[in-house]
Each structure stands twice: as structure tokens, then as C-alpha cells.
């Protein structure tokens, strides 16, 4: 009984600190919602992405047809597909507004430097994830986007061309490239999710500053 009483009292303290006595700035306004809105869109992307991954085929001969199959034949597949595709755009809009709010309120200063750096990591991971997802439908735009963007890495002196060949898995964009892009596109959102909790941890623990 002592164990339950002890944990119950800790739970009460947690509720009081986060529901009743939660420290908030005097300039609190609606712009402070964009962090939560961004997190909501991340959850939406993960859930719809898991559903789409059940029906997607990471093969150069079947990828485009599998997208068409999802839209036409899978129950509510069109809904999940467009929620995922358009949700990514709304995700970036929310994140851009969130970044603007942090720049406006000078959240990049020393007092919030840990939150700022973890947020930057999340943003760069988002860009990579979005690019990988853009390639997956394997249409003309997807193919040439993969070719052009990955070729930019060849500008790195000495090792650039070798890195490009390693990413491609061959001498041109092909099936190994698509398979790798799909694997990373599935993995990175969970890494972003992990960094979101790190950001929240830094944000709620003042002794890190």
C-alpha cells in the first residue's frame, strides 16, 4: 500500500505542476500552439505512412502501380494517400510558422540553446524525409528529382562521386536506390519523433540552461 500511496502522491504532484502550476510566459498567445500543431501533423504522417507502407511496393517496376492501386482499389486508400501527401505540406507550414515564432521571440539565445539545436536537427531530418518520400511514387518528377538532388553530392571534393554511387547502389538511379529511400523514409519519422521528446525534455527542465 505504501508503494501505491507514494506513486499516487507523485502523480498528484505531476498533475499540479503541469495542469495548475505550469510556468507560462507573460507574452503567451496563439503562436505558441504551432509546436503542438507540428507534433500533431508528425503523428498524422506516421499513422498514414504505416498504412500506406502496407500496400506500397518499393520496386521500380511496381512502385507507380502500387500507388495507383492504393488510390483506386484499397478501401479509403485515396484518403490516406492524400492525407499523407497534403499533410506533409501542412506539416512544413506549421513548422515554418513555429520557426518564425521562435526567431521572433529570440528562442535561439543561450537560455534556450538546447531546444534550438534539437529543433534544427528535427528540421533537417524533416527535409531529408520529405525528399525521400517525394521519390517513392517513382514517376518522372520523382526519378529526375532523385537524379538531380543526389548528383549535388558529387560536388564534394575527392569523395563526392563515390558517395553518390554508394547512395544509388549502382551507376545510376535504380531499384537499389528506391529500396534504400523507402527504408530510410520509413525509419526517419521515428527518429524525428524521438528528437521531439528530447526537445520537450529540454524545454521543461530549466536546470539544463
Backbone bond lengths (Angstrom), bond angles and torsions (degrees), N, CA, C in turn:
res aa  C-N    CA-C-N  psi(-1)  N-CA   C-N-CA  omega(-1)  CA-C   N-CA-C  phi
1 X - - - 1.456 - - 1.524 111.57 -
2 X 1.339 114.83 -35.52 1.464 118.56 179.27 1.526 111.20 -61.27
3 X 1.360 115.53 -37.67 1.468 120.72 179.42 1.522 110.88 -61.63
4 X 1.333 116.29 -44.62 1.458 120.61 -178.74 1.522 111.46 -69.19
5 X 1.347 116.78 -38.97 1.464 120.04 178.07 1.520 111.09 -64.25
6 X 1.337 115.29 -41.05 1.454 120.23 -178.91 1.524 110.58 -63.75
7 X 1.337 116.49 -46.38 1.463 120.72 -179.89 1.526 111.47 -69.54
8 X 1.331 116.75 -33.48 1.467 120.22 178.16 1.520 110.52 -64.95
9 X 1.342 116.31 -40.59 1.460 119.96 178.61 1.527 110.92 -66.71
10 X 1.334 117.14 -37.58 1.466 120.81 176.19 1.524 110.75 -63.70
11 X 1.329 116.13 -39.36 1.463 120.58 179.03 1.523 110.45 -65.40
12 X 1.346 116.70 -39.38 1.468 120.43 177.40 1.517 111.28 -63.63
13 X 1.336 116.43 -41.05 1.461 120.62 178.30 1.523 110.34 -63.87
14 X 1.350 115.62 -40.58 1.466 120.73 178.72 1.529 110.53 -61.29
15 X 1.339 117.12 -44.74 1.462 120.97 179.87 1.527 111.27 -64.37
16 X 1.338 116.73 -42.07 1.465 119.88 179.95 1.523 111.22 -63.95
17 X 1.334 115.90 -40.92 1.466 119.74 -177.37 1.523 112.55 -70.73
18 X 1.349 116.96 -29.31 1.465 119.86 -174.28 1.524 114.14 -105.79
19 X 1.320 117.40 -15.23 1.470 119.55 -179.81 1.527 112.76 -112.23
20 X 1.328 117.19 -32.92 1.463 119.89 -174.08 1.532 113.21 -113.34
21 X 1.334 116.86 -36.96 1.460 120.23 -175.36 1.533 112.03 -115.64
22 X 1.329 115.55 24.03 1.466 119.08 -177.33 1.530 109.79 -68.39
23 X 1.337 117.00 123.49 1.475 118.86 -178.10 1.527 111.69 -68.72
24 X 1.311 117.15 126.76 1.468 122.18 179.79 1.523 109.64 -129.70
25 X 1.322 117.07 146.80 1.470 119.63 -179.69 1.531 111.37 -72.38
26 X 1.313 115.70 157.61 1.462 120.73 -179.36 1.522 112.39 -70.85
27 X 1.350 117.11 -21.52 1.473 120.53 -178.68 1.530 111.67 -96.71
28 X 1.318 117.24 28.14 1.464 121.70 -179.61 1.525 110.65 -63.07
29 X 1.351 117.08 132.37 1.463 121.52 178.17 1.519 109.47 -151.53
30 X 1.329 116.71 -171.84 1.460 120.86 -173.95 1.533 112.82 -66.89
31 X 1.334 117.83 -21.79 1.455 120.06 179.95 1.526 112.37 -65.87
32 X 1.316 116.51 -18.33 1.464 119.94 179.15 1.526 111.48 -76.09
33 X 1.315 117.83 -5.38 1.469 121.09 178.84 1.528 113.04 -81.85
34 X 1.332 117.55 -15.95 1.466 119.17 -171.59 1.521 113.30 -68.51
35 X 1.317 118.23 -23.68 1.461 120.02 174.30 1.516 110.80 -64.91
36 X 1.353 116.36 -46.67 1.466 120.80 178.19 1.528 110.92 -67.17
37 X 1.348 117.01 -39.47 1.464 120.28 178.51 1.528 110.47 -61.65
38 X 1.332 116.97 -41.36 1.467 121.18 177.24 1.522 110.44 -62.09
39 X 1.329 116.80 -42.16 1.462 120.96 179.00 1.525 110.81 -64.84
40 X 1.333 116.85 -37.54 1.464 121.15 176.79 1.524 111.08 -60.89
41 X 1.342 116.73 -44.40 1.463 119.81 179.26 1.526 111.23 -67.73
42 X 1.326 117.77 -31.99 1.468 120.11 175.20 1.527 110.51 -62.02
43 X 1.341 116.73 -45.78 1.469 120.91 177.63 1.527 110.41 -60.86
44 X 1.341 115.91 -42.67 1.473 120.54 178.21 1.522 110.68 -59.99
45 X 1.341 117.35 -43.13 1.457 121.45 -179.91 1.527 111.38 -64.37
46 X 1.316 116.87 -40.79 1.464 120.47 -179.80 1.521 110.92 -65.97
47 X 1.331 116.99 -46.48 1.468 120.41 -177.51 1.530 111.96 -66.06
48 X 1.328 116.98 -47.01 1.466 119.10 179.01 1.529 110.66 -68.27
49 X 1.344 116.98 -33.65 1.460 120.42 178.69 1.517 112.37 -65.55
50 X 1.336 117.09 -39.15 1.466 120.57 177.25 1.524 110.16 -61.96
51 X 1.333 115.85 -42.88 1.471 119.44 178.50 1.526 111.06 -62.67
52 X 1.321 117.58 -45.55 1.463 121.37 -178.78 1.525 111.52 -66.10
53 X 1.335 116.66 -35.04 1.468 120.39 -179.81 1.531 111.78 -64.77
54 X 1.329 117.41 -23.52 1.468 121.20 178.07 1.524 111.92 -67.80
55 X 1.342 116.41 -23.88 1.463 120.37 -175.52 1.527 113.00 -116.56
56 X 1.326 117.30 -9.24 1.464 120.46 -178.39 1.523 110.37 -81.24
57 X 1.325 115.63 144.85 1.468 121.62 179.12 1.523 108.92 -119.21
58 X 1.350 118.68 110.20 1.475 121.08 -177.39 1.527 112.49 -79.26
59 X 1.308 115.38 64.66 1.456 122.00 179.01 1.521 108.15 -133.69
60 X 1.326 117.69 137.43 1.464 120.72 -175.26 1.527 112.58 -62.00
61 X 1.329 117.26 -26.23 1.463 120.68 -179.64 1.526 112.98 -87.41
62 X 1.334 116.79 -16.94 1.459 119.93 -172.72 1.530 114.10 -122.50
63 X 1.336 117.92 -11.23 1.477 120.93 -173.64 1.526 111.57 -59.77
64 X 1.342 116.69 -50.28 1.466 119.99 -177.29 1.528 110.66 -64.89
65 X 1.343 116.15 -39.41 1.467 119.75 178.95 1.526 111.33 -67.02
66 X 1.343 116.88 -33.75 1.464 119.04 179.49 1.533 111.12 -68.42
67 X 1.322 117.18 -34.32 1.468 120.24 175.02 1.525 110.00 -65.46
68 X 1.320 116.37 -42.82 1.461 121.18 177.71 1.527 110.52 -63.50
69 X 1.328 116.05 -38.05 1.468 121.12 177.97 1.528 110.80 -64.44
70 X 1.327 117.07 -41.45 1.464 121.47 179.28 1.524 110.44 -61.04
71 X 1.333 116.41 -43.45 1.466 120.78 -176.74 1.525 111.42 -70.69
72 X 1.331 117.29 -41.28 1.465 121.15 -170.85 1.524 114.37 -91.60
73 X 1.335 117.61 -36.97 1.467 120.39 -167.67 1.524 115.10 -111.54
74 X 1.323 117.94 -30.07 1.465 120.34 -177.71 1.527 109.43 -78.32
75 X 1.325 116.81 136.51 1.465 121.22 178.98 1.531 110.64 -59.56
76 X 1.316 115.84 120.99 1.461 123.49 -178.24 1.533 112.60 58.49
77 X 1.320 116.09 20.14 1.460 119.98 178.13 1.516 111.68 -63.81
78 X 1.341 116.60 -39.00 1.465 120.51 177.92 1.525 111.07 -59.55
79 X 1.347 116.22 -37.42 1.463 120.45 -179.12 1.528 110.79 -66.66
80 X 1.326 116.23 -47.29 1.459 120.26 -179.57 1.525 111.36 -65.96
81 X 1.327 115.74 -36.30 1.465 119.16 -179.17 1.519 110.88 -65.67
82 X 1.334 116.58 -46.51 1.458 119.84 -177.72 1.527 111.71 -75.60
83 X 1.334 117.29 -29.92 1.465 119.21 172.64 1.528 110.41 -62.94
84 X 1.324 115.57 -38.81 1.468 120.04 -179.07 1.527 111.09 -71.99
85 X 1.324 116.53 -44.97 1.463 120.73 -177.52 1.528 112.10 -68.78
86 X 1.330 116.46 -50.21 1.466 120.09 -179.35 1.526 111.90 -77.07
87 X 1.332 115.86 -28.52 1.457 119.47 176.30 1.513 112.02 -62.08
88 X 1.332 116.95 -32.30 1.464 120.87 177.16 1.527 110.72 -63.41
89 X 1.339 116.07 -40.54 1.473 119.79 178.50 1.524 111.03 -65.51
90 X 1.334 116.84 -44.85 1.461 119.98 177.88 1.529 111.58 -65.89
91 X 1.337 116.34 -32.91 1.459 121.28 175.86 1.527 110.54 -59.08
92 X 1.334 116.44 -46.84 1.460 120.37 -179.63 1.528 111.66 -68.02
93 X 1.335 117.16 -37.33 1.469 120.11 177.10 1.525 110.35 -60.61
94 X 1.337 116.36 -45.88 1.460 120.58 179.16 1.523 111.43 -63.16
95 X 1.332 116.51 -40.13 1.467 120.55 -179.87 1.521 110.87 -68.11
96 X 1.342 117.83 -40.66 1.466 120.48 177.95 1.533 111.06 -61.74
97 X 1.328 116.34 -41.24 1.467 119.79 177.24 1.532 110.70 -66.74
98 X 1.324 115.71 -36.69 1.467 120.50 177.30 1.540 110.49 -64.61
99 X 1.321 116.53 -41.63 1.474 120.80 177.64 1.526 110.06 -64.99
100 X 1.339 116.32 -43.28 1.468 120.02 178.92 1.517 110.93 -59.47
101 X 1.339 116.91 -42.72 1.467 120.65 178.55 1.524 110.84 -60.67
102 X 1.334 116.88 -42.65 1.463 120.47 -179.05 1.524 112.08 -69.07
103 X 1.321 116.51 -33.90 1.465 119.22 175.43 1.529 110.69 -68.66
104 X 1.316 115.36 -41.10 1.468 120.12 -178.67 1.534 111.30 -63.77
105 X 1.342 116.11 -40.97 1.464 120.13 -179.07 1.529 112.88 -92.55
106 X 1.340 116.44 11.82 1.467 122.65 174.48 1.528 111.73 56.68
107 X 1.328 115.98 49.87 1.460 120.71 179.28 1.527 112.86 -80.95
108 X 1.327 115.85 -1.85 1.462 120.00 178.30 1.524 111.70 -88.64
109 X 1.321 117.32 3.76 1.463 120.94 -178.69 1.525 110.69 -73.65
110 X 1.310 115.98 175.47 1.462 122.17 -174.76 1.526 112.61 -57.98
111 X 1.343 117.42 -34.29 1.461 120.51 -177.12 1.522 112.81 -64.63
112 X 1.341 117.52 -25.78 1.467 120.89 -177.58 1.532 111.42 -124.71
113 X 1.315 117.00 27.09 1.465 120.29 -171.28 1.516 112.41 -64.78
114 X 1.347 118.62 -34.05 1.467 121.12 179.64 1.535 110.91 -67.22
115 X 1.326 115.29 -41.77 1.473 120.17 178.27 1.526 110.00 -64.20
116 X 1.329 116.66 -41.62 1.460 121.46 -178.12 1.521 111.27 -63.69
117 X 1.335 117.58 -45.54 1.468 120.84 -177.69 1.534 111.83 -67.97
118 X 1.325 117.27 -41.48 1.468 118.71 177.13 1.528 110.88 -65.85
119 X 1.343 116.27 -34.39 1.472 119.70 175.27 1.513 112.04 -64.08
120 X 1.336 117.35 -39.86 1.466 120.67 176.85 1.519 111.47 -63.51
121 X 1.327 116.83 -39.70 1.471 120.65 177.32 1.523 109.54 -61.00
122 X 1.331 116.66 -44.77 1.467 120.82 178.34 1.521 110.70 -59.85
123 X 1.337 116.61 -42.85 1.465 120.84 -178.17 1.532 111.53 -63.48
124 X 1.325 117.75 -44.52 1.462 120.59 179.06 1.529 111.56 -67.47
125 X 1.320 117.40 -36.50 1.466 120.23 175.24 1.522 110.79 -65.15
126 X 1.329 116.79 -36.09 1.466 121.07 176.34 1.525 111.41 -61.85
127 X 1.336 116.49 -44.30 1.470 120.72 -179.47 1.524 110.27 -61.14
128 X 1.331 116.73 -44.96 1.466 120.77 179.66 1.520 110.27 -63.70
129 X 1.328 116.46 -44.77 1.470 120.69 -179.31 1.523 111.20 -62.45
130 X 1.325 116.98 -41.68 1.465 120.92 179.84 1.531 110.97 -64.26
131 X 1.314 116.50 -41.71 1.469 119.98 178.20 1.528 111.02 -62.83
132 X 1.329 116.17 -44.72 1.470 119.63 179.35 1.524 110.98 -61.93
133 X 1.340 116.57 -39.62 1.461 120.07 178.67 1.517 112.74 -67.87
134 X 1.335 117.09 -32.47 1.460 121.52 178.91 1.527 111.41 -64.24
135 X 1.330 115.76 -29.12 1.467 120.38 -177.77 1.531 111.85 -78.72
136 X 1.325 117.58 -27.87 1.470 121.48 -169.11 1.533 116.05 -59.59
137 X 1.350 120.79 -35.59 1.475 117.97 178.38 1.517 113.65 -62.07
138 X 1.326 117.56 -22.32 1.473 124.38 174.95 1.527 113.09 59.42
139 X 1.339 114.36 43.88 1.454 119.47 168.43 1.517 109.34 -91.74
140 X 1.324 116.43 -170.45 1.464 120.32 179.46 1.538 111.31 -62.02
141 X 1.335 116.67 -45.00 1.461 120.40 179.35 1.529 110.91 -61.43
142 X 1.336 115.93 -41.47 1.462 120.47 -179.21 1.524 111.30 -64.44
143 X 1.342 115.87 -46.14 1.469 120.84 -177.37 1.517 111.37 -61.39
144 X 1.325 116.51 -48.32 1.461 119.17 -176.38 1.521 112.05 -75.33
145 X 1.315 117.06 -28.01 1.468 119.32 173.20 1.518 110.11 -63.47
146 X 1.331 116.64 -44.62 1.467 120.93 177.91 1.523 110.80 -62.15
147 X 1.326 116.65 -40.76 1.474 120.79 -178.68 1.525 111.26 -66.23
148 X 1.341 116.14 -48.69 1.466 120.33 -175.31 1.528 111.39 -68.87
149 X 1.335 117.38 -48.96 1.463 121.01 -175.04 1.527 111.42 -65.46
150 X 1.322 116.99 -43.84 1.472 118.85 179.85 1.526 111.07 -68.13
151 X 1.335 117.29 -30.48 1.468 119.71 177.90 1.523 112.67 -67.28
152 X 1.332 117.19 -20.67 1.461 119.86 176.54 1.526 111.57 -61.11
153 X 1.335 116.30 -29.73 1.457 120.51 -179.37 1.527 111.04 -66.45
154 X 1.339 116.92 -24.44 1.466 120.21 -179.98 1.525 112.23 -65.67
155 X 1.354 117.14 -12.27 1.462 120.71 177.28 1.530 112.12 -72.02
156 X 1.349 116.79 -15.83 1.466 119.87 177.10 1.528 108.65 -66.78
157 X 1.327 118.75 127.72 1.472 120.82 -177.20 1.537 112.07 -60.57
158 X 1.321 114.95 144.85 1.469 125.43 172.13 1.525 112.94 68.89
159 X 1.334 117.68 -61.95 1.476 120.79 -171.61 1.522 113.48 -96.88
160 X 1.353 118.02 -5.83 1.454 121.14 -173.20 1.520 114.14 -58.00
161 X 1.332 116.74 -47.96 1.468 120.39 -177.43 1.531 111.64 -66.16
162 X 1.316 116.71 -36.78 1.472 120.20 178.20 1.522 111.41 -66.31
163 X 1.335 116.45 -36.71 1.467 120.00 177.69 1.524 110.28 -65.31
164 X 1.342 116.44 -41.19 1.467 120.59 179.21 1.523 110.63 -61.89
165 X 1.314 117.03 -45.30 1.474 120.70 178.74 1.525 111.07 -62.99
166 X 1.335 115.80 -35.73 1.465 119.86 178.67 1.533 110.79 -68.01
167 X 1.338 116.82 -40.39 1.474 120.52 177.74 1.517 110.55 -65.83
168 X 1.326 116.74 -43.74 1.469 120.77 -179.73 1.522 112.08 -66.23
169 X 1.317 117.47 -32.74 1.466 120.59 -173.04 1.510 111.69 75.05
170 X 1.328 116.67 22.13 1.466 122.51 -178.82 1.519 109.22 174.74
171 X 1.341 115.17 -160.91 1.466 119.38 -177.91 1.523 113.13 -95.18
172 X 1.323 116.89 3.16 1.462 121.53 174.87 1.530 108.34 -158.36
173 X 1.332 115.08 167.49 1.465 119.79 177.11 1.520 108.95 -66.17
174 X 1.329 115.99 127.19 1.459 119.37 -176.96 1.517 111.97 -156.75
175 X 1.328 115.36 -153.65 1.462 120.50 -175.57 1.528 113.58 -62.41
176 X 1.349 119.47 -43.74 1.481 118.53 176.16 1.525 112.61 -58.66
177 X 1.345 116.88 -36.62 1.465 120.96 179.04 1.518 110.70 -63.30
178 X 1.330 116.35 -46.43 1.461 120.86 -179.22 1.523 111.25 -63.24
179 X 1.329 116.89 -41.65 1.469 120.87 179.39 1.520 111.24 -62.78
180 X 1.328 116.36 -43.12 1.468 120.49 179.30 1.523 111.16 -67.03
181 X 1.308 116.36 -40.94 1.460 119.91 179.51 1.523 110.93 -64.07
182 X 1.324 117.33 -39.48 1.459 120.90 179.22 1.535 110.61 -65.77
183 X 1.321 116.86 -43.33 1.471 120.82 179.74 1.528 111.05 -61.44
184 X 1.336 116.25 -45.46 1.463 120.00 -179.83 1.519 111.67 -69.46
185 X 1.330 116.72 -36.63 1.468 120.42 179.29 1.528 110.48 -65.01
186 X 1.319 117.29 -31.72 1.464 120.98 177.65 1.529 110.85 -76.40
187 X 1.332 117.34 -34.61 1.463 121.64 -175.00 1.530 113.60 -79.65
188 X 1.326 116.94 -43.67 1.467 121.25 -170.89 1.532 114.85 -59.23
189 X 1.355 120.43 -37.95 1.467 118.46 178.27 1.523 113.73 -58.45
190 X 1.326 117.72 -33.05 1.462 120.15 178.30 1.534 110.86 -71.87
191 X 1.326 116.63 -32.49 1.467 120.38 174.06 1.532 109.78 -67.62
192 X 1.339 116.75 -40.81 1.462 120.85 175.70 1.527 110.09 -60.83
193 X 1.328 116.16 -43.05 1.467 121.68 178.02 1.529 110.50 -58.16
194 X 1.329 116.94 -41.71 1.461 122.23 178.72 1.531 110.68 -63.97
195 X 1.337 117.21 -43.65 1.459 120.64 -179.79 1.526 111.61 -68.59
196 X 1.336 117.26 -27.18 1.467 119.87 175.49 1.526 110.34 -62.01
197 X 1.330 116.77 -40.09 1.457 119.76 179.19 1.526 111.26 -72.08
198 X 1.327 117.17 -32.62 1.466 119.68 174.36 1.520 110.05 -63.95
199 X 1.341 116.56 -43.38 1.468 121.17 177.39 1.517 110.96 -60.50
200 X 1.334 115.87 -45.11 1.463 120.12 179.46 1.525 111.01 -63.48
201 X 1.322 116.68 -37.41 1.465 121.29 178.40 1.524 110.99 -63.23
202 X 1.339 116.85 -46.70 1.463 120.73 178.20 1.528 111.22 -63.67
203 X 1.336 114.72 -36.69 1.464 119.70 -176.96 1.523 112.26 -67.86
204 X 1.350 116.88 -32.57 1.463 121.04 -174.49 1.525 113.37 -98.16
205 X 1.332 118.42 -3.50 1.463 121.18 179.67 1.528 109.29 -116.47
206 X 1.300 115.71 101.98 1.458 121.11 -174.70 1.530 112.29 -67.96
207 X 1.340 117.57 -24.97 1.451 119.45 -174.53 1.529 112.35 -71.14
208 X 1.338 117.84 -2.52 1.458 120.14 174.74 1.527 111.15 -82.92
209 X 1.328 117.66 -14.50 1.463 120.61 -173.19 1.526 110.71 -93.11
